[in-house]
Amino acid sequence: MLQKLQTPTTVQCIYNHKTRIFAPHSLLWEGRQHKVTIFGYHHSYRQGKTMMHVFSVASPTLYFKILFNTDSLSWIVEEISDGEAD
């Protein structure tokens, strides 16, 4: 089931200086650590003067759409899904 949220979260990221790729490695959501096993898409947009980065990632059990705010350097879970139909 897909749920739309606006929940703050903790995200650990990795940056590879050779490929210049910045990607989430794991996230802490509702007290559980979820290791990112699938990196989907990444896109960015501006909300006023603030650059927002959107990442689509998955752990073995859940899909996450997470948002990185470059002004506040904070992360928000926007969507979560367990893959089941509604």
C-alpha positions as a Markdown table, in Angstrom:
| # | Residue | x | y | z |
|---|---|---|---|---|
| 1 | Met | 0.0 | 0.0 | 0.0 |
| 2 | Leu | 1.3 | 3.4 | -0.9 |
| 3 | Gln | 1.3 | 6.1 | 1.8 |
| 4 | Lys | 2.0 | 9.7 | 1.3 |
| 5 | Leu | 3.9 | 11.2 | 4.3 |
| 6 | Gln | 5.9 | 14.3 | 5.4 |
| 7 | Thr | 8.0 | 12.6 | 8.1 |
| 8 | Pro | 11.5 | 13.7 | 9.0 |
| 9 | Thr | 14.1 | 10.9 | 8.8 |
| 10 | Thr | 17.8 | 10.2 | 9.2 |
| 11 | Val | 19.7 | 9.2 | 6.0 |
| 12 | Gln | 23.3 | 8.0 | 5.6 |
| 13 | Cys | 24.7 | 8.8 | 2.2 |
| 14 | Ile | 27.8 | 8.0 | 0.2 |
| 15 | Tyr | 29.6 | 10.2 | -2.3 |
| 16 | Asn | 31.9 | 8.7 | -4.9 |
| 17 | His | 34.4 | 11.4 | -6.0 |
| 18 | Lys | 35.4 | 9.5 | -9.2 |
| 19 | Thr | 31.9 | 9.0 | -10.5 |
| 20 | Arg | 30.6 | 12.2 | -8.7 |
| 21 | Ile | 27.5 | 10.2 | -7.6 |
| 22 | Phe | 25.8 | 11.1 | -4.3 |
| 23 | Ala | 23.4 | 8.4 | -3.1 |
| 24 | Pro | 21.5 | 7.3 | 0.0 |
| 25 | His | 23.0 | 4.2 | 1.6 |
| 26 | Ser | 20.5 | 3.6 | 4.5 |
| 27 | Leu | 17.8 | 5.4 | 6.3 |
| 28 | Leu | 16.3 | 5.3 | 9.8 |
| 29 | Trp | 12.6 | 5.3 | 9.7 |
| 30 | Glu | 10.3 | 4.6 | 12.7 |
| 31 | Gly | 13.2 | 3.3 | 14.7 |
| 32 | Arg | 14.3 | 0.7 | 12.1 |
| 33 | Gln | 17.4 | 0.9 | 9.9 |
| 34 | His | 16.6 | 0.2 | 6.2 |
| 35 | Lys | 19.6 | -0.5 | 4.0 |
| 36 | Val | 19.1 | 0.8 | 0.4 |
| 37 | Thr | 19.5 | -2.1 | -2.0 |
| 38 | Ile | 17.9 | -0.5 | -5.1 |
| 39 | Phe | 18.6 | 3.0 | -6.2 |
| 40 | Gly | 15.8 | 4.2 | -8.5 |
| 41 | Tyr | 15.7 | 7.7 | -9.9 |
| 42 | His | 17.0 | 11.0 | -8.7 |
| 43 | His | 15.8 | 14.4 | -9.8 |
| 44 | Ser | 15.9 | 17.9 | -8.4 |
| 45 | Tyr | 13.7 | 21.0 | -8.5 |
| 46 | Arg | 13.6 | 24.5 | -7.0 |
| 47 | Gln | 11.1 | 25.5 | -4.4 |
| 48 | Gly | 11.7 | 29.3 | -4.3 |
| 49 | Lys | 15.4 | 29.6 | -3.8 |
| 50 | Thr | 15.7 | 26.2 | -2.2 |
| 51 | Met | 17.0 | 23.3 | -4.2 |
| 52 | Met | 15.2 | 20.0 | -3.5 |
| 53 | His | 16.6 | 16.6 | -4.4 |
| 54 | Val | 14.2 | 13.7 | -4.7 |
| 55 | Phe | 15.4 | 10.1 | -4.5 |
| 56 | Ser | 13.5 | 6.9 | -5.2 |
| 57 | Val | 15.1 | 4.0 | -3.2 |
| 58 | Ala | 14.1 | 0.6 | -1.9 |
| 59 | Ser | 15.1 | -1.7 | 0.9 |
| 60 | Pro | 14.4 | -5.5 | 0.7 |
| 61 | Thr | 10.9 | -4.9 | 2.2 |
| 62 | Leu | 9.9 | -1.2 | 1.5 |
| 63 | Tyr | 10.1 | 1.4 | -1.2 |
| 64 | Phe | 10.8 | 5.0 | -0.2 |
| 65 | Lys | 10.6 | 8.4 | -1.9 |
| 66 | Ile | 12.8 | 10.7 | 0.1 |
| 67 | Leu | 13.4 | 14.4 | -0.3 |
| 68 | Phe | 16.6 | 16.3 | 0.6 |
| 69 | Asn | 16.3 | 20.0 | 1.3 |
| 70 | Thr | 19.7 | 21.8 | 0.5 |
| 71 | Asp | 18.9 | 24.8 | 2.7 |
| 72 | Ser | 18.1 | 23.1 | 5.9 |
| 73 | Leu | 20.2 | 19.9 | 5.0 |
| 74 | Ser | 17.3 | 17.8 | 6.2 |
| 75 | Trp | 15.6 | 14.7 | 4.8 |
| 76 | Ile | 11.9 | 13.9 | 4.6 |
| 77 | Val | 10.1 | 10.7 | 3.7 |
| 78 | Glu | 7.4 | 11.7 | 1.2 |
| 79 | Glu | 6.1 | 8.2 | 0.2 |
| 80 | Ile | 6.5 | 4.7 | 1.4 |
| 81 | Ser | 5.1 | 1.5 | -0.1 |
| 82 | Asp | 5.3 | -2.2 | 0.9 |
| 83 | Gly | 4.5 | -3.3 | -2.7 |
| 84 | Glu | 1.0 | -4.5 | -1.9 |
| 85 | Ala | -2.0 | -3.3 | -3.8 |
| 86 | Asp | -4.3 | -0.9 | -1.9 |
